[in-house]
Amino acid sequence: MIVKAARLAVANLFAPETRSAFWKVIGLTLLMLIGLWFLITGTFSEFTLPWLAGFFPEMPEWAGVAGFLFAILASIALAFGLAFLIAPISVLIAGFFLDDVAEAIERDHYPGGPTGRALSLRDSLPHTIKFLGVVILGNLLAFSLLWVPVVNLVAFFTVNAYLLSREFFEFAAMRYHSPEEARQLRSRYGTTVFMAGLLVAGFLAIPLLNILTPLFAAGLMVHLHQMIAQKDPEISLQPGPATT
């Protein structure tokens, strides 16, 4: 079930019905990263360099070499910093398109059942913020344990698998159930949801491709929720009226 849901989620990334969200997430994420690059480098050139030069009114010979090396190190640090921000920024942007992706999957892959309701702004905004916090926390944890072999990988996959699977599965379930019912359903199938979360954590660990993590995670959990509902007669997929 998990493998099938993952395979369908990957296919959905490039499917015509979700292609619009795919390009919006990539395009807006890259634009924001480029904007941050120019903002930071512009601020550095306009304020930081003149401030440093103020310490050396008469520039000593070694200061030019030191400044050159400092600029190289600063560029490398900035590049790593922006690479760290790829996943959080993509999560923030994708949060506005996840309902569109979920609706397309439900409509095209499960035509025999009802389509879930889009979350209201009041419900979706906290979830988007939680998605963002989860990804930042997971990446900070991985970064803090970067030089601890094995432990860093175990911590990264365990923490991200749990947090991401919880948030994205409840997102998919809340299109049909109340928040409390969604949490209970996630708890009932906790092992299955966590195992699916390991695939999401693996996707997050792939450089550059991790820009698509929220779309993959949302698709995976929408499929997983639908498959669980088909197997469990106690689960009723009856969404209420759409809210705004």
N, C-alpha and C positions, 0 to 999 in steps of 0.2 A: 504493500500500500504506500509506504513512504517513498520507495524508489519510483513507483509509477507517478506519484504526485510531483516528485522532483523533476522527472523527465518531462512531464506536461508543463511545469513551471518554466523550465528552460526554453521549451518550444514557444511558450506564450511571450517570452521576451521579444521574439522576432516576428510574432504573428501580426497580421494586418490590423486586428482589432485593438492591439495594445501598442502599436508602433508609434502612435502620437505621443503617448506618455513616455515611451522609450526615448525619443529624440528630445522631448522637453526636459527630461531629467538630465540627460547628458549635456545638452546645450546650455541650460541655465547653470548647472554646476560648473562647467568650464568657464562660463562668463564670470561667475562669482570668484573663482580662483584667480583668473586673470586680473580682475579688478583688485583683488587683495594684493596680488603681486605688485601692481603698479602703485597702489596706495602705500604699501610698506617701503618699497624701494624709493619712491618719491619722497616720503617722509625722511628716510635715511639720508638721502642726498641733500635735502633742503635744510634739515635741522641738525642731524647727528654729526655729519662731516664738518660743518662749520663750527660746531661746539667743540669737537676734538681738535680742530685746527687752532682754536683759541688758546690751547695749552702750549702751542709751539709757534709763537709769533714769527720767529726765525726758524724755519723748518730744518731740523738736523738731517744729515745725510741718510741715517737709518730710518727716519720716519716715513719716507716714501715707500721703502720696501715693506715696512710694518703695515702701512696703510693698505698696500696692495694685497698682502697676505690676509689682513683682516677682512677686506672686501670679499676675497674668495671664500673664507670661512663663513662669512655672513650669508653669502649666496647659497652655500651648501646647506646651512642651517635653515634658511628660508625655504629651500626646496623640500627638505625633510618635513618642515612644519606644514607646508601646503599639502604634501602627500598624506600627512596625518589627518588633514581636514577634509580630504576627498569624501570619505565615508560619512562623517557627520553632516556635511553640507548637502550631499545627495539625499540623505534621510530627511533633512529639513525640507528640501524642495519636493521630493517624491511624496511627502505626506499630503500634499494638495491634490495628488492624482491617483492615490491608491484606491479610492472608491470607484473611479472609472475603470481601473484594471479589474477589480473584483467583479463589477457588474458585467463586464465583457466576458470574463471567464464563466460566470454563472449562467449567463444567457446562452453562450455558444456551446459549452461543454455539458451543461445540465439542463437542457430545454424542458424536461418533463416536470421540473420543480419551479417554485417561485423564485424570483430574483430578490436578493436582499435589499434592505433599505440603506441608503447612504446615511452615514453618521452626520448628525447636526454639527455645526461649527463648535458648539459648546462641548460636544463629545470628541470631535476629531482633533481639536487643537491640543487638549491635554495629551492625547495619544501621540500626536506628532512630537510634542515636547519630550514625552517619555521615550519615544524611539530615539530621539537625539541624545538624551542623557544616557541611554543604554549603550549606544555605540561609542560615545565619548568615554564612558567608564571602561568598557571592554578594551578600547585601544590604549587608554592610559595604563591599565593593568598590564597589558602585553608589553608596553614600552618600559614600565618600571621593572619588569622581570626579563628584559631583553638579554641580559648577560647570565641568566640562570638557565642552563640547558635542561631540557625536558620539563622542568617545572613551569617555564613560561608557556610552553605549548599546551600543557594540561590545563593551566589556569585560563589561558585565552579561550580554548575551545569549551571548557566547562562553563565559565561565566557567560560567554556570549551565547552559547547554545541555550542555556536556561533563560536568560533575560530576553533574547530576541524571540525565541519560540513562544514564550509567555505572551509578549506584547502582540506579536503578529497573529497568533492563533486567536487571541481574544478579539483582535480587530475583525477577523473573519467571522467569528461567532457572533459578535455584537450586531452584525447586519441582520441577524435573525432572532437574537435573544437579548434579554436585559443584561446589563453588565454583571450582575450577580450570577445569572444563569451561565453566562460565558465563562466566568471564573470556575464555577462548579464543573462545567464540561471539560475545561482544560485540566482541572485537578483529577477528574475521573480517568482521563486518558493521558496522564502526565508523562508516562514513560514513552509513549508513542510520539507525543508532542516534542519531548526533549530530544529524542533520536532524530526527528526531523530538524530540530534546531542545530544539531551538529553539522548538518549539511549547510545550513545558513552560515554558521561560523566558518566553515571551510570556504564558502564563497566569499565571505568578508576578508579572508586572509589572502586572497589573490590580488596582487597589486593591479591597479587600473580597472580590472573587472569589478572590483568591489564598489565601484560607482553605481552598479546596478543591483546591489544587495537588497535595498528595500523593495524593488519590483519583483525580484526573485522570491524573497521571503513572503511577500504578500500573496503571490501566485501559488507558492507551495502550500501555504496555510489555508488558502481558499479551497484548493483541491482536497487537502487533508480533511478539512471540516466537512466538505460535501461527502467524501467517502465514508467518514465515520458516521454521519447522519444516515447514510444509506444502509449501513450495517446494524445500527442501533434503533430498534423500533420505538424506543422511549423518546427519541429526539424528534421534535416536530419543527419543520422549517416553515414557519408562518410569520413572515415579517410584518410589522405594523406599518402604518402610513409613513411615508417619507417625511423627515423633519428638516428644518432649515436653521 
